[in-house]
Amino acid sequence: MEIRGKYNTAHIFTDNIDEAALSQIYNMLNIPCFDNCRIAIMSDVHLGKGSVVGFTMTFNNFVNPSVVGVDIGCGIIAYNIGQQKINLKKFDHFIHSKIPAGSQVHDKSNKSNKQYSKETNQFEKVINKVASNEHQRILLSIGTLGGGNHFIELDKDEKHNIWLVIHTGSRNFGLQVCNYHQQIAKQRLKNEFKGAGAYHGIEYLALDNGGEEYLHDMDIAQKYAELNREVIAKTIIEEFFSLKLNNCEKISSIHNYINFKDNIVRKGAISAHKGEPVIIPLNMRDGCIIGKGNKLWNFSAPHGAGRILRRSESRELLSLEEYQETMKGIYSSCINRQTLDESPMVYKDSNEIQKLIAETVTIESIIKPIYNFKG
């Protein structure tokens, strides 16, 4: 499917897209900052804040803080920890006691760990600029999961190896970076267009007029998100499983970021270059796809299955009993009304996603969950 606007054309790799998402894409194509680039929309597309989720574009001379979004650097990391006999109740207790979730943060900062002092030092300057009043809390958030669709999962592959899968991002730091630069962009466009406010929350910055500064701060937030996942993984793998993190096979797929190697902007989409290992979560019942990328679709792939129900709709239309039934056989202490909006039923059909991504990802295996923890 293609949509043509005033400044560009978007290639959409699914016909299963609602009117709200189509309208959002069309509005973006009528904004000049989306000129002179290739836009490809992934098969898990749905309405998002600032941009549809599943959006990719080749980089041009403008940056849009709201397109990358507030959870800068959010992504999935997976470690193969081999064949393990796991007491899931004991593991669940470990996760609850060691990995803060929701709005919780650590009591003692990981900054005290010399191993991470170099990383945290580079965060300090940007934190002090965009959110000085949140300085301590942002540092205490390293190694925390957050909430919403973020999760920790144990999955089993066809060889009975266990994979630790972690989905989280830059926590409040990414939000502060986005909001700081979005306000600058909003004010500059307001001055330029005399308060017209024509760009509906997708205000942009030219590279030579604030854009470079955003790219720098966004890159720091991406590094923060990467460290956040690594600290969680290290805590679990080394303290619970008594393994060395660096000895485990690793796959990492980031989905809210700008990749400076291939110059592609991705919002709810992952890098999928030819031969590149990728991991794509489907839902908390059906597990994750492990595969390798091809060159199509802007060298990108969907970051997940994509929502078909908004959070408010899911609470109105779905029942806890249905949720509990569909999760039978998977250990989780999080199957309750608070996580109903993350139940498998709120996402697109897993089989549909597998068929749609065949052009851009070679599926090698689908790992199945035995444990799931939602933030």
C-alpha positions in Angstrom: 0.0 0.0 0.0 1.1 3.5 -0.7 -0.1 6.9 0.6 0.9 10.1 -1.2 1.1 13.4 0.5 2.3 16.9 -0.5 6.0 16.2 0.3 6.4 12.5 0.1 5.0 9.0 -0.4 4.9 6.3 2.3 5.2 2.6 1.6 3.1 0.6 4.0 3.8 -3.1 4.2 0.3 -4.3 5.4 -3.3 -3.7 4.5 -4.3 -4.2 8.1 -4.2 -0.6 9.2 -6.9 1.5 10.8 -8.2 4.9 9.7 -6.6 6.8 12.6 -3.1 5.5 11.7 -3.7 6.2 8.0 -4.7 9.8 8.8 -1.6 10.3 11.0 0.6 9.1 8.2 -1.1 11.4 5.7 -0.7 14.4 8.0 3.1 13.6 8.3 3.5 13.5 4.6 2.1 17.0 4.3 4.9 18.5 6.6 8.0 19.8 4.8 10.5 18.1 7.1 9.5 14.7 5.6 10.6 15.7 2.1 13.6 14.1 0.4 13.7 10.8 2.3 12.3 7.3 1.9 9.5 6.4 4.2 8.6 2.8 5.0 5.9 1.7 7.5 6.1 -1.7 9.2 3.4 -4.3 9.3 2.8 -3.7 13.1 1.7 -0.1 12.4 -0.7 1.6 14.7 -1.5 5.1 16.0 1.2 6.6 18.2 2.1 9.8 19.9 4.0 12.2 17.5 4.2 9.4 14.8 2.7 6.1 14.0 4.4 3.2 15.6 6.3 1.2 12.9 7.6 4.3 11.2 11.0 4.4 9.4 12.6 7.0 7.2 16.1 7.7 5.8 17.7 10.6 7.5 17.4 14.1 5.9 18.4 17.5 7.2 15.7 17.7 9.8 15.1 16.0 13.2 11.8 15.5 14.9 12.0 14.8 18.6 8.4 13.6 18.8 9.0 11.0 16.0 11.7 9.1 17.9 9.5 9.8 20.9 9.9 9.9 24.7 11.3 6.4 25.3 14.5 7.0 23.4 16.6 3.8 22.8 13.9 1.5 23.9 14.5 -2.1 22.7 14.8 -5.8 23.3 17.9 -7.7 24.5 18.0 -11.5 24.6 20.6 -13.8 26.1 20.9 -17.5 25.5 21.7 -19.0 28.9 21.6 -22.6 27.8 19.7 -25.5 29.3 18.6 -24.7 32.8 16.4 -26.2 35.5 14.7 -23.2 37.0 12.5 -22.9 40.1 10.2 -20.3 38.6 8.7 -19.3 41.9 12.2 -18.6 43.2 13.1 -16.7 40.0 9.9 -14.6 40.3 10.8 -13.7 43.9 14.3 -12.7 42.7 12.9 -10.4 40.0 10.5 -8.8 42.4 13.2 -8.1 44.9 16.1 -7.2 42.6 14.6 -5.4 39.6 12.5 -2.3 40.4 9.5 -2.0 38.1 6.7 0.5 37.5 7.7 3.9 39.0 10.2 2.3 41.4 13.9 3.0 41.3 17.0 1.7 43.2 17.7 2.8 46.7 21.4 2.8 45.9 22.7 4.1 42.5 24.6 1.8 40.2 26.9 4.8 39.8 28.8 3.4 42.9 29.8 0.4 40.7 33.1 1.4 39.1 32.3 -0.7 36.1 29.7 1.9 35.1 31.3 5.1 36.2 32.5 6.0 32.7 29.0 5.5 31.3 27.2 7.5 34.0 29.7 10.3 33.8 28.7 11.0 30.1 25.0 11.1 31.2 25.5 13.8 33.9 26.0 16.9 31.6 22.9 16.1 29.6 20.8 15.3 32.7 21.8 18.6 34.3 20.8 20.4 31.1 17.4 18.8 30.4 16.2 17.8 33.9 18.5 19.0 36.7 15.7 18.4 39.3 15.5 14.8 38.2 19.3 14.2 38.3 19.4 11.7 41.2 16.3 9.8 40.2 17.5 9.3 36.6 20.8 7.8 37.9 18.9 5.6 40.3 16.7 4.3 37.5 19.7 2.5 35.8 18.8 -1.2 36.1 15.1 -0.7 36.4 12.3 -2.0 34.2 9.5 0.6 34.1 5.9 -0.2 33.3 3.5 -0.4 30.4 4.6 -3.0 27.8 8.1 -3.5 29.3 8.8 -7.0 30.5 11.3 -9.6 31.6 10.7 -13.1 30.1 12.2 -16.5 30.0 11.7 -18.3 26.7 12.6 -21.8 25.5 13.8 -22.6 22.0 13.5 -25.9 20.1 16.8 -27.2 21.6 15.4 -26.5 25.1 17.9 -23.6 25.6 16.5 -20.8 27.9 16.6 -17.2 26.6 16.4 -14.3 29.0 14.5 -11.5 27.2 14.3 -7.9 28.5 12.3 -5.1 27.0 12.9 -1.6 28.5 14.3 1.8 27.5 15.7 5.1 28.8 13.1 5.5 31.5 12.4 9.1 32.5 15.7 10.3 30.9 14.4 9.8 27.4 11.2 11.6 28.2 13.1 14.6 29.5 15.4 14.8 26.5 12.5 14.6 24.1 10.4 17.2 25.9 13.3 19.6 26.2 14.1 19.6 22.5 10.4 19.5 21.5 9.8 22.7 23.3 12.8 24.4 21.5 11.4 23.1 18.2 7.9 24.4 19.0 9.1 27.8 19.9 11.3 28.2 16.8 8.5 27.2 14.5 6.1 29.5 16.3 8.5 32.4 15.8 9.0 31.4 12.1 5.3 31.0 11.3 4.1 33.7 13.6 2.2 31.4 16.0 0.4 29.4 13.3 1.1 26.1 15.0 0.7 24.2 11.8 2.5 21.0 12.5 0.4 19.3 15.1 3.0 18.1 17.6 5.6 17.1 14.9 7.7 20.3 15.3 11.1 19.9 13.8 14.6 21.3 14.0 17.0 21.9 11.1 20.4 20.3 11.7 22.1 23.7 11.7 19.5 25.2 14.0 19.2 23.0 17.1 19.1 19.6 15.4 22.7 18.7 16.1 22.3 19.3 19.8 19.2 17.1 19.8 21.1 14.3 18.1 23.9 14.5 20.7 21.5 14.3 23.6 19.4 11.6 22.0 22.6 9.5 21.4 23.4 9.9 25.1 19.9 8.7 26.0 20.3 5.7 23.7 23.5 4.8 25.5 21.6 5.1 28.8 18.9 2.7 27.6 21.5 0.2 26.4 23.2 0.4 29.8 19.9 0.0 31.6 19.2 -3.3 29.8 22.7 -4.5 30.4 22.6 -3.9 34.1 19.3 -5.8 34.4 20.7 -8.7 32.4 23.9 -8.7 34.4 22.0 -8.8 37.7 19.9 -11.7 36.6 22.5 -13.8 34.7 25.3 -13.4 37.2 23.5 -13.3 40.5 20.7 -15.8 39.9 22.1 -18.1 37.2 25.8 -17.8 38.3 26.9 -17.3 34.7 29.1 -14.7 33.1 27.2 -12.2 31.0 29.8 -11.9 28.3 29.9 -15.7 27.8 26.2 -15.8 26.7 25.0 -15.5 23.1 23.3 -12.1 22.7 20.8 -10.5 20.3 19.8 -6.9 20.6 17.1 -5.1 18.6 16.4 -1.4 19.3 13.2 0.3 18.2 13.0 4.0 19.1 16.1 5.6 17.8 18.2 7.1 15.0 20.9 4.7 13.8 24.0 6.7 12.9 25.5 3.7 11.0 22.8 3.4 8.4 21.2 6.9 8.9 17.7 5.5 9.4 15.1 6.9 11.8 13.0 4.2 13.5 10.0 4.6 15.7 8.6 1.2 16.7 10.8 -0.5 14.2 14.1 -2.4 14.3 17.2 -2.6 12.1 17.1 -5.7 9.8 20.1 -5.6 7.5 20.9 -8.7 5.5 22.2 -11.3 7.9 21.7 -9.2 11.0 20.3 -11.2 14.0 16.9 -9.8 15.2 14.4 -10.5 17.9 10.8 -9.6 17.6 8.4 -10.1 20.5 4.9 -11.2 19.6 3.0 -11.2 22.9 3.3 -12.7 26.4 1.7 -16.0 25.3 3.3 -16.6 21.9 6.9 -15.6 22.6 9.5 -14.0 20.3 10.7 -14.5 16.7 14.5 -14.9 16.3 15.7 -14.4 12.8 18.0 -12.5 10.4 17.3 -9.5 8.3 17.1 -8.9 4.6 17.6 -5.6 2.7 14.0 -4.6 2.0 11.7 -2.3 4.0 14.4 0.4 4.7 16.6 -2.3 6.1 14.0 -2.5 8.9 11.4 -4.9 10.5 8.5 -4.6 12.9 9.4 -4.3 16.5 6.5 -6.5 17.6 3.0 -7.6 16.7 1.4 -4.1 17.0 -1.7 -3.2 19.0 -5.2 -3.6 17.8 -6.8 -2.3 21.0 -5.9 0.8 22.9 -5.3 0.5 26.6 -8.7 2.0 27.5 -10.5 -0.2 25.0 -8.9 -3.4 26.3 -10.1 -2.8 29.8 -13.6 -2.3 28.5 -13.8 -5.2 26.1 -11.7 -7.9 27.6 -12.2 -10.1 30.7 -9.7 -11.2 33.3 -11.0 -14.7 33.0 -10.2 -14.8 29.3 -6.7 -13.4 30.0 -6.0 -16.0 32.7 -7.2 -18.8 30.3 -5.0 -17.8 27.4 -1.9 -17.6 29.7 -2.3 -21.1 31.1 1.1 -23.0 31.2 3.2 -19.8 31.5 4.4 -18.8 35.0 3.5 -15.2 35.9 2.6 -13.3 39.0 1.4 -10.4 36.8 -1.8 -11.8 35.3 -4.3 -9.3 36.8 -6.6 -6.4 35.9 -3.6 -4.0 36.0 -1.9 -5.8 33.0 -5.1 -6.7 31.1 -4.1 -4.0 28.6 -1.0 -6.0 27.8 -2.7 -9.4 27.3 -2.2 -11.3 24.1 -5.6 -10.4 22.8 -4.7 -6.7 22.4 -2.1 -7.4 19.7 -2.3 -8.4 16.1 -2.4 -12.1 15.2 1.1 -13.7 15.5 0.6 -15.8 12.4 -0.3 -12.7 10.4 2.9 -10.9 11.5 5.0 -14.0 10.6 3.6 -14.0 7.1 4.0 -10.3 6.5 7.6 -10.1 7.6 8.8 -12.9 5.3 10.2 -10.3 2.9 12.4 -8.6 5.4 13.2 -11.2 8.0 14.2 -14.9 7.7 12.6 -16.6 10.7 15.0 -19.1 12.3 13.0 -20.0 15.4 10.2 -18.9 17.6 11.0 -19.1 21.3 8.1 -19.8 23.6 7.6 -18.2 27.1 7.8 -20.2 30.3 7.9 -17.1 32.5 6.7 -13.5 32.1 7.0 -10.4 34.3 5.3 -7.2 33.4 6.4 -3.9 34.9 
